[in-house]
């Protein structure tokens, strides 16, 4: 059986950044396994700009952003296999994969970095009633067809869900000559970035109907029409508010789901809120030497943060292989998200193992204006930071210094919550 | 002039065609859709009923029990997925116990083997996730689950291997009795046959009534279903029914042969024989009632919902016979549940009728077995690797969720009656049937279909007809 120090599952932005970081931390034996025919992951179909503002201080397209990392991986001479599907990872870190050339093969890894990304929530998961004709696409599938294959999935479009891909596709379809009639969003707020609402909807006069959902799909062979209706505070359609749209296409942008089938299979604990692995300060799962980063860990808003997080995961995996990642003393601080904070990544902090600074990322469960992010070390408030706007579509973070945490030797719980002014 | 035309390429029509293909006869199956298994046969509970439900002495009861007995051997001969997982009918209230016992008695009289009435404790031991709000259950170990696509496609392919012709996109518009037999006016021209088998599902009454003074009436009875991810497939092992109410068997909860969990169906009588739309009320009913019989159903794991139509004949009985007032026209109508379970026996009954009427002679070169598409996941690692070495397409995974390779898709396209659409590929291989519901694989499957069938990408459909996936190229209307 071939063996590598670090095997990285997925060659998208997370896998690439993790690989580069691990290599620069002194690990030579690294293998990236990518199921697609090229590296870069979903960035390859995100041909709009706006990537890299944080990382490179310039606006790149998705493929350009990916290319910077691919170039780095090439320059660092990191090995990767393309068109290779991982079908199983054992608890003992034996990775079973397959491709056309080699058939089925196994790789023994010392450390594994999970970087498989996420998938889109499909129509069935939304229980949208109606017929099942062609013309219903997840926004990402439509994005691939338009941007990578050059095909138009439809001409008259209704979009359900205001996730970022849906917003981006509203603009994209319009620019390619389609008529986007409306974006309906079940929630009373958008799931996407504010800048995307402005640049992709407002600038093109596409209405966004909050608290609306699709209640019927017509057409036996091809979509012929969609009915949307307003929903009440429980998400139930309000009778009498139905509006019919003649259209041939329904795009769905109703959330992303981390793809953790492999993680579950190897025994990684999954958090119900994020659907991603439960990780500690080292981005390590409950299995020693198995790390996670990127959208497989939790769905991110900006790829810049994926790269940052993956860099940390790569560095920690390298330390783990080198034996320099301190063993846990067992003294662990729990992070407690509450009061509007839906989750935190990581879930726990072991001060002995953490770097000089640690970023804790989270999302809020509602729109908050002029509220505060408050952090409590047990009962003591240590952060009270005002934020003009917080929304579920945008990630938030707080940073912790090792020095500071070390000065609280008895600290058990760090509570992060949103507080009114 | 054909000897026999079968109208309808659902499970009944294909079972009849397969049985008839044992004999020396020119047979043609016509269907208005682009593929086999596009109507009632594609959207149902996928259950092989034990046979305790149907009225004692009915044709339904007889064919159900016979079909159930035949299914296992047939699944080996024709290589489709079937599992005898057993079924439970829950009795929810003490006062309903007489109905449970009556069901037991009926089952015994219908010839169902090994039926037992279980205590509440026995049920809980067998199925820990079943509700505590039940007082006992009827256990039928002979109950089973089947892949309805696998069964129908296997029957059709085997029929085709034995010389049966299939004409798709061929809608029968009118039928006239002639001196030689029948003239069928179709959307593809006139077809002639000495005998006609009417296996047209929800449309069977229309053809029957064209030919007979004794009218029958079929009501499309819609059933909504929810299908859950494979992570939920182990919640129950047996098929869980509750005691029948006025509209059929209530909401069942069952594993599928592929390891998903299926909930359904509702029973709504409608007018439109093409009305396969789900409704909010229907899905709410499925989700609500399913939880009455099984605890902890993870509704967040629903990956798709769909509706199917049962061909409910007013007398709730299979109508399988030659018309008294139109000799040579054989009805195979009113085939609703337990139609899928009965299909092997239905096919044989139709063939027996025609064998006698038409004096059919057996072939000496009938091919009784058929190999399905190889599922590499059922091979050992060594065999799997060897398969990829021999044909690298098996190492190219197209559908991530179900781990379906290009090799399987190529086989689905190129075998007899091969797939021509995304749904055709899906029903044959399960590509696109997983948790992402074809989000990732549909563009890749389209490419393969276009390449292999030498079609333009723009002509690839989801399910034939006007169901094209893409409508043009970027900017073409700017």
Contacts between the chains, C-beta under 8 A, distances in Angstrom:
chain1	res1	chain2	res2	distance
A	35	B	397	6.8
A	35	B	400	6.8
A	83	B	396	6.5
A	85	B	397	4.1
A	85	B	400	7.2
A	85	B	403	7.3
A	87	B	403	6.2
A	96	B	381	7.8
A	98	B	384	7.7
A	98	B	388	6.7
A	98	B	395	5.2
A	98	B	397	7.2
A	99	B	395	5.2
A	99	B	396	7.6
A	100	B	388	6.9
A	100	B	392	3.8
A	100	B	393	7.3
A	100	B	395	4.0
A	100	B	396	5.3
A	101	B	392	7.0
A	101	B	395	7.3
A	102	B	388	7.9
A	102	B	395	7.6
A	103	B	384	7.1
A	103	B	385	3.6
A	103	B	386	7.4
A	103	B	387	7.9
A	103	B	388	3.8
A	103	B	389	5.6
A	103	B	395	5.9
A	104	B	381	5.4
A	104	B	384	5.0
A	104	B	385	4.4
A	104	B	388	6.7
A	104	B	395	7.9
A	105	B	385	7.7
A	119	B	435	7.4
A	119	B	436	4.6
A	119	B	439	6.3
A	119	B	440	6.9
A	120	B	436	6.9
A	120	B	439	5.4
A	122	B	303	6.5
A	122	B	304	7.2
A	122	B	435	7.5
A	122	B	436	5.9
A	122	B	437	3.8
A	122	B	439	6.1
A	123	B	304	7.2
A	123	B	437	6.7
A	124	B	226	7.9
A	124	B	227	7.1
A	124	B	302	5.8
A	124	B	303	4.7
A	124	B	304	3.2
A	124	B	305	5.7
A	124	B	437	5.7
A	125	B	300	7.5
A	125	B	302	5.9
A	125	B	303	6.3
A	127	B	226	7.4
A	127	B	283	5.3
A	127	B	287	7.7
A	127	B	302	6.3
A	127	B	305	6.0
A	129	B	277	6.9
A	129	B	278	4.5
A	129	B	279	5.0
A	129	B	280	4.9
A	129	B	282	7.2
A	129	B	283	5.9
A	129	B	305	7.6
A	130	B	277	5.1
A	130	B	278	6.5
A	131	B	276	6.7
A	131	B	277	4.5
A	132	B	276	7.6
A	132	B	306	6.3
A	133	B	462	7.1
A	133	B	467	6.1
A	134	B	461	6.7
A	134	B	462	3.7
A	134	B	463	7.3
A	134	B	467	4.1
A	134	B	468	6.5
A	134	B	469	5.3
A	135	B	469	8.0
A	137	B	439	8.0
A	138	B	436	7.9
A	138	B	439	4.5
A	140	B	439	6.5
A	141	B	438	7.9
A	141	B	439	5.0
A	141	B	440	7.6
A	141	B	442	6.3
A	141	B	443	6.8
A	144	B	443	5.6
A	145	B	443	5.9
A	145	B	470	6.4
A	146	B	474	6.1
A	149	B	443	6.2
A	149	B	457	7.7
A	150	B	473	5.5
A	150	B	474	5.0
A	151	B	457	6.4
A	151	B	458	7.6
A	151	B	470	4.2
A	151	B	472	7.4
A	151	B	473	6.0
A	151	B	474	7.1
A	152	B	470	6.0
A	152	B	471	5.3
A	152	B	472	4.5
A	152	B	473	6.3
A	152	B	474	6.1
A	152	B	476	6.9
A	152	B	477	8.0
A	153	B	469	7.2
A	153	B	470	5.7
A	153	B	471	7.0
A	154	B	471	5.6
A	155	B	471	5.8
A	155	B	472	7.8
A	155	B	477	6.8
A	176	B	474	4.9
A	176	B	475	5.6
A	176	B	478	7.3
A	177	B	474	7.8
A	177	B	475	5.7
A	177	B	476	6.9
A	177	B	477	4.2
A	177	B	478	4.2
A	178	B	477	7.9
A	215	B	280	6.4
A	216	B	277	7.6
A	217	B	277	7.5
A	218	B	277	7.8
A	220	B	274	5.9
A	220	B	276	7.5
A	221	B	461	7.9
A	221	B	462	7.7
A	221	B	463	6.9
A	221	B	464	7.7
A	221	B	465	4.5
A	221	B	466	4.0
A	221	B	467	4.0
A	222	B	466	5.1
A	222	B	467	5.6
A	222	B	468	6.8
A	237	B	280	7.1
A	248	B	471	6.8
A	264	B	231	7.7
